[in-house]
Amino acid sequence: MRAVLVTERAGDEPGGVETFTRALKAALPGLKVVDFASPPTTIMHRLCATRLGRVSGELLQGLELRRRLLAELRREAADVVLVNGSFAWCIHGRRLGIPVAVVFHGNWAGFGRYAIEPRQWHRRWRYIRYLGTLQRMAGKGNACIAVSAAVQRQLLSYYGLHSTVIPNGVNTALFSPGDQHSARREVGEQDAGRIFVFVGRPTREKGYDVVRAVALLRPQWRFLAVLDRPSADPPPNVRELVAVPHGDLARLYRAADALLFPSRFEGCSYVPLEAMACDTPVVVSRVGLFEDDNAAGAVVDGWDPQAYADALEQVACDAPRLRPRSHVVGRYDLETFVEAYRRFCNGLLDGWAAGDSG
């Protein structure tokens, strides 16, 4: 089977979509990736850098990705095309003559409703109406994959799209248990007491405001925050680590007593799964995967910093009996992910051959 993945970026960045792309290459050997980021030499890239691009970049990127996909298919035919998110608004299987599956790592309509503050009405409109419409167009007539049951429900509720749930899978060989004392020496925290780790962007959407508030409530605790950029004036007990390579996250998870991940919107984030694979318990918000899955640690309703502080204290005390890694192996590991995608793509091809073109 020759598969093509259409995505915005395909580099080695530590983001979730890039991690997904690497995992998909393991599931579908020979996978060809068509991305927008490279080479950045077309008129569409120049347009995206203008004011027009800041307003309608997803439209322009979708058109450019479709052009690049068609050029790739002219070079070599493919059996199936997978597309990350709303960029498939102008890519449809019936027009290509081969099956197309759109992978929804979340959905913009839900993100706008739950992650953006009501007073930011212009941003909410952009996500709920504009980007949401593009995602609805992407799914219509194509097969749809949701990364969690929560995303599946939202796709049906907001867009009227039916989907198959395939959760993300983590590399449990890379993210594995290790000695906490050794890990703390490696990250320069050998003298700390309680240590908690956060991984994500320093934004309200990711709950970093909650992390900072918890740090102020518990000044005796140490917090390691792995970010893509530094924030302004972090509390004194928060150590911010910027642009940590993905492979180096394991030692930070091992050094921590627990992961703190109070995100306001997720689909199936890799971060809690990676932490649990390292046998580190997690304290997460009840969003995305954890609307239905009680994590090895604590799932907190809402975003009250005191509730997260209390949950961290309880989880740190309970850590020896939680066995978080057993929660991941066989359910959210790379092997399960690989098997599920191969089975899905084979079924998609069988259905297409039988005349079910979506």
C-alpha positions as CSV (number, residue, x, y, z in Angstrom):
1,M,0.0,0.0,0.0
2,R,1.4,3.4,-1.0
3,A,0.0,6.2,1.3
4,V,0.5,10.0,1.2
5,L,0.1,12.3,4.2
6,V,-0.8,15.9,3.6
7,T,0.2,18.2,6.6
8,E,1.3,21.7,7.4
9,R,4.7,20.7,8.8
10,A,6.8,17.6,8.6
11,G,10.0,18.6,10.5
12,D,11.5,17.4,13.7
13,E,9.7,20.0,15.9
14,P,8.5,18.5,19.2
15,G,4.8,19.3,18.5
16,G,2.0,16.8,18.6
17,V,1.3,16.8,14.9
18,E,5.0,16.2,14.1
19,T,5.0,13.3,16.6
20,F,1.9,11.9,15.0
21,T,3.6,12.1,11.6
22,R,6.6,10.1,12.8
23,A,4.3,7.5,14.3
24,L,2.3,7.2,11.1
25,K,5.6,6.5,9.2
26,A,6.0,3.5,11.4
27,A,2.4,2.3,10.6
28,L,2.7,2.9,6.9
29,P,6.2,2.1,5.6
30,G,7.1,4.2,2.6
31,L,4.7,7.0,3.6
32,K,5.2,10.1,1.5
33,V,4.7,13.3,3.3
34,V,3.5,16.4,1.4
35,D,3.8,19.5,3.6
36,F,3.4,23.2,3.2
37,A,6.5,24.3,5.1
38,S,9.1,23.1,2.6
39,P,10.2,24.3,0.2
40,P,8.8,27.8,1.1
41,T,9.3,29.3,-2.4
42,T,5.8,29.6,-3.9
43,I,3.5,32.6,-4.3
44,M,1.3,31.1,-1.6
45,H,4.0,31.4,0.9
46,R,4.5,35.1,0.0
47,L,0.7,35.7,0.2
48,C,0.6,33.9,3.6
49,A,3.1,36.4,4.9
50,T,0.9,39.3,4.0
51,R,-2.2,40.7,5.8
52,L,-4.4,38.6,3.5
53,G,-2.5,35.5,4.7
54,R,-3.0,36.4,8.3
55,V,-6.7,36.5,7.7
56,S,-7.2,33.6,5.3
57,G,-4.0,31.5,5.6
58,E,-5.7,28.2,6.0
59,L,-7.6,28.8,2.7
60,L,-4.3,29.6,0.9
61,Q,-2.4,26.7,2.5
62,G,-5.2,24.3,1.5
63,L,-4.9,25.4,-2.1
64,E,-1.1,25.1,-2.1
65,L,-1.2,21.6,-0.4
66,R,-3.8,20.4,-3.0
67,R,-1.4,21.6,-5.8
68,R,1.5,19.8,-4.2
69,L,-0.5,16.7,-3.6
70,L,-1.7,16.6,-7.3
71,A,1.9,17.0,-8.4
72,E,3.0,14.1,-6.2
73,L,0.2,11.9,-7.5
74,R,1.3,12.7,-11.1
75,R,4.8,11.6,-10.2
76,E,3.7,8.3,-8.5
77,A,0.2,7.0,-7.9
78,A,-1.0,6.3,-4.4
79,D,-3.6,4.0,-2.9
80,V,-4.8,6.3,0.0
81,V,-4.3,9.9,1.1
82,L,-4.5,11.0,4.7
83,V,-4.8,14.7,5.6
84,N,-4.2,16.4,8.9
85,G,-7.2,18.6,9.8
86,S,-8.8,21.5,7.9
87,F,-6.3,21.5,5.0
88,A,-8.5,18.9,3.3
89,W,-11.2,21.5,2.6
90,C,-10.4,21.3,-1.1
91,I,-9.1,17.7,-1.2
92,H,-11.7,15.0,-1.7
93,G,-11.5,11.4,-2.7
94,R,-14.2,11.4,-5.4
95,R,-12.2,14.1,-7.3
96,L,-8.9,12.4,-6.8
97,G,-10.2,8.9,-7.6
98,I,-8.7,7.4,-4.5
99,P,-9.9,7.3,-0.8
100,V,-9.1,10.2,1.4
101,A,-9.1,10.1,5.3
102,V,-9.0,13.3,7.4
103,V,-7.4,13.0,10.8
104,F,-9.0,15.3,13.4
105,H,-6.6,15.9,16.3
106,G,-9.3,18.1,17.8
107,N,-11.8,20.5,16.2
108,W,-11.7,24.3,15.9
109,A,-15.4,24.8,16.8
110,G,-14.8,23.1,20.2
111,F,-11.5,24.9,20.7
112,G,-13.2,28.3,20.1
113,R,-16.0,27.4,22.5
114,Y,-13.9,26.0,25.4
115,A,-10.4,27.5,25.1
116,I,-11.0,31.1,24.0
117,E,-12.3,33.6,26.5
118,P,-15.8,34.9,25.6
119,R,-14.6,38.5,25.6
120,Q,-12.2,37.6,22.7
121,W,-15.2,37.4,20.4
122,H,-13.2,38.0,17.2
123,R,-11.0,35.0,18.0
124,R,-14.0,32.8,18.9
125,W,-15.7,33.8,15.7
126,R,-12.6,32.9,13.7
127,Y,-12.3,29.4,15.2
128,I,-16.0,28.5,15.5
129,R,-17.3,29.9,12.2
130,Y,-14.5,30.4,9.8
131,L,-12.1,27.5,10.7
132,G,-15.0,25.3,11.8
133,T,-16.5,25.7,8.3
134,L,-13.3,24.6,6.7
135,Q,-13.2,21.5,8.9
136,R,-16.7,20.6,8.0
137,M,-15.9,21.0,4.3
138,A,-12.8,18.8,4.9
139,G,-14.8,16.0,6.4
140,K,-17.7,15.9,4.0
141,G,-17.3,13.1,1.5
142,N,-14.1,11.8,3.1
143,A,-13.5,9.2,5.8
144,C,-12.8,10.8,9.2
145,I,-10.6,9.7,12.0
146,A,-11.0,11.2,15.6
147,V,-8.1,10.8,18.1
148,S,-10.5,10.3,21.0
149,A,-14.2,9.6,21.8
150,A,-14.5,13.3,22.9
151,V,-13.4,14.5,19.4
152,Q,-15.7,12.0,17.8
153,R,-18.7,13.4,19.7
154,Q,-17.8,16.9,18.8
155,L,-17.3,16.2,15.1
156,L,-20.9,14.8,15.1
157,S,-22.3,17.5,17.2
158,Y,-20.7,20.5,15.5
159,Y,-20.2,19.3,11.9
160,G,-22.5,16.3,11.5
161,L,-19.4,14.1,10.7
162,H,-19.2,10.5,11.5
163,S,-15.7,9.2,12.4
164,T,-13.6,6.3,13.6
165,V,-11.7,6.7,16.9
166,I,-8.0,5.9,16.7
167,P,-6.1,7.3,19.7
168,N,-2.5,8.4,19.5
169,G,0.3,6.0,20.5
170,V,3.5,6.8,22.3
171,N,6.9,5.1,21.9
172,T,7.1,3.1,25.1
173,A,10.7,2.2,24.5
174,L,11.8,5.9,24.4
175,F,9.4,6.9,27.2
176,S,10.1,4.3,29.8
177,P,10.6,4.2,33.6
178,G,13.9,5.2,35.2
179,D,15.5,6.0,38.5
180,Q,14.0,9.3,39.8
181,H,17.2,10.3,41.7
182,S,19.4,9.8,38.6
183,A,16.9,11.8,36.5
184,R,17.0,14.6,39.0
185,R,20.8,14.8,38.9
186,E,20.7,14.8,35.1
187,V,18.3,17.8,35.0
188,G,20.1,19.7,37.8
189,E,17.3,19.2,40.5
190,Q,19.0,16.8,42.9
191,D,18.3,19.0,45.9
192,A,14.6,19.6,45.3
193,G,11.7,18.2,47.3
194,R,8.5,17.8,45.4
195,I,8.9,18.4,41.7
196,F,6.1,18.7,39.1
197,V,6.4,19.1,35.4
198,F,4.3,20.9,32.8
199,V,4.9,20.6,29.0
200,G,3.1,22.9,26.6
201,R,2.8,26.4,25.3
202,P,2.7,29.2,28.0
203,T,-0.9,30.1,27.1
204,R,-4.3,30.1,28.7
205,E,-5.5,27.5,26.3
206,K,-2.9,25.1,27.7
207,G,-3.7,26.1,31.2
208,Y,-0.4,27.7,32.0
209,D,-2.2,30.3,34.0
210,V,-3.3,27.5,36.3
211,V,0.2,26.1,36.6
212,R,1.6,29.6,37.7
213,A,-1.3,30.0,40.2
214,V,-0.6,26.5,41.7
215,A,3.1,27.4,42.0
216,L,2.1,30.6,44.0
217,L,-0.1,28.5,46.2
218,R,2.7,26.0,46.9
219,P,6.0,28.0,47.1
220,Q,7.8,25.0,48.7
221,W,7.3,22.9,45.5
222,R,9.4,23.0,42.4
223,F,7.9,23.3,38.9
224,L,9.7,22.5,35.7
225,A,7.8,24.1,32.7
226,V,8.9,22.9,29.2
227,L,7.7,25.6,26.8
228,D,8.2,26.7,23.2
229,R,9.0,30.3,24.5
230,P,9.6,31.9,27.9
231,S,6.7,33.6,29.7
232,A,6.9,37.0,31.5
233,D,7.8,37.0,35.1
234,P,7.3,33.4,36.2
235,P,7.0,32.6,39.9
236,P,10.4,32.0,41.6
237,N,9.7,28.3,42.0
238,V,9.0,27.8,38.3
239,R,12.0,26.9,36.2
240,E,11.2,27.4,32.5
241,L,13.0,25.2,29.9
242,V,12.6,26.4,26.3
243,A,12.7,24.2,23.2
244,V,13.6,20.9,24.9
245,P,14.2,18.2,22.2
246,H,11.4,15.6,22.2
247,G,13.7,12.7,23.1
248,D,14.9,14.6,26.3
249,L,11.5,14.8,27.8
250,A,11.7,11.4,29.3
251,R,14.3,12.4,31.9
252,L,12.1,15.3,33.0
253,Y,9.0,13.1,33.4
254,R,11.1,10.6,35.4
255,A,12.4,13.4,37.6
256,A,8.9,14.6,38.5
257,D,6.5,13.4,41.2
258,A,3.7,14.1,38.7
259,L,2.8,15.8,35.5
260,L,0.5,18.9,35.8
261,F,-1.5,19.3,32.6
262,P,-4.6,21.6,33.1
263,S,-5.3,22.2,29.4
264,R,-8.7,23.8,28.5
265,F,-9.0,21.8,25.2
266,E,-7.3,18.7,23.9
267,G,-8.0,15.8,21.5
268,C,-5.5,13.1,22.6
269,S,-2.4,14.9,23.8
270,Y,0.9,13.0,23.8
271,V,2.2,14.7,26.9
272,P,0.1,12.8,29.6
273,L,0.6,9.5,27.7
274,E,4.4,10.0,27.6
275,A,4.5,10.9,31.3
276,M,2.5,7.8,32.2
277,A,4.7,5.6,30.0
278,C,7.6,6.8,32.2
279,D,5.6,5.6,35.2
280,T,5.0,9.2,36.3
281,P,1.4,9.9,37.5
282,V,-0.6,12.8,36.0
283,V,-3.0,15.4,37.1
284,V,-5.0,16.5,34.1
285,S,-8.2,18.4,33.3
286,R,-11.3,16.5,32.2
287,V,-10.9,17.3,28.4
288,G,-10.2,15.3,25.3
289,L,-9.1,11.7,26.0
290,F,-9.7,12.2,29.8
291,E,-13.4,12.9,29.4
292,D,-13.8,9.1,29.2
293,D,-10.5,7.8,30.5
294,N,-9.6,8.0,34.2
295,A,-5.9,8.6,34.1
296,A,-3.4,7.0,36.4
297,G,-3.4,10.0,38.8
298,A,-6.2,12.4,39.0
299,V,-8.7,14.0,36.5
300,V,-9.9,17.4,37.7
301,D,-13.1,19.1,36.7
302,G,-12.7,22.8,36.0
303,W,-9.6,25.0,36.5
304,D,-9.6,26.0,40.1
305,P,-5.8,26.2,41.1
306,Q,-6.6,25.0,44.6
307,A,-8.2,21.8,43.3
308,Y,-5.1,21.1,41.2
309,A,-2.8,21.8,44.2
310,D,-4.8,19.3,46.3
311,A,-4.8,16.7,43.5
312,L,-1.0,17.0,43.1
313,E,-0.5,16.5,46.8
314,Q,-2.7,13.4,46.9
315,V,-1.2,11.9,43.7
316,A,2.4,12.5,44.9
317,C,1.5,10.5,48.1
318,D,-0.3,7.8,46.1
319,A,2.4,7.5,43.4
320,P,4.0,4.1,44.6
321,R,0.7,2.2,44.1
322,L,-0.6,3.9,40.9
323,R,1.5,2.1,38.2
324,P,0.8,4.6,35.4
325,R,2.7,2.7,32.7
326,S,0.3,-0.1,32.8
327,H,-2.4,2.4,31.8
328,V,-0.6,3.1,28.5
329,V,0.9,-0.3,27.4
330,G,-1.6,-2.1,25.2
331,R,-3.9,0.8,24.9
332,Y,-1.9,3.9,23.9
333,D,1.4,2.5,22.8
334,L,2.9,2.7,19.3
335,E,2.3,-0.9,18.5
336,T,-1.5,-0.5,19.1
337,F,-1.5,2.7,17.0
338,V,0.3,1.0,14.1
339,E,-2.0,-2.0,14.1
340,A,-5.1,0.3,14.2
341,Y,-4.0,2.5,11.3
342,R,-3.0,-0.5,9.1
343,R,-6.4,-2.0,9.8
344,F,-8.2,1.2,9.1
345,C,-6.4,1.9,5.8
346,N,-6.9,-1.7,4.6
347,G,-10.6,-1.4,5.4
348,L,-10.8,1.9,3.6
349,L,-9.3,0.4,0.5
350,D,-11.6,-2.6,0.6
351,G,-14.6,-0.3,1.0
352,W,-13.5,1.9,-1.9
353,A,-13.0,-1.2,-4.1
354,A,-16.5,-2.3,-3.2
355,G,-17.9,1.0,-4.4
356,D,-18.3,2.9,-1.1
357,S,-16.5,6.1,-2.0
358,G,-17.8,8.0,1.0
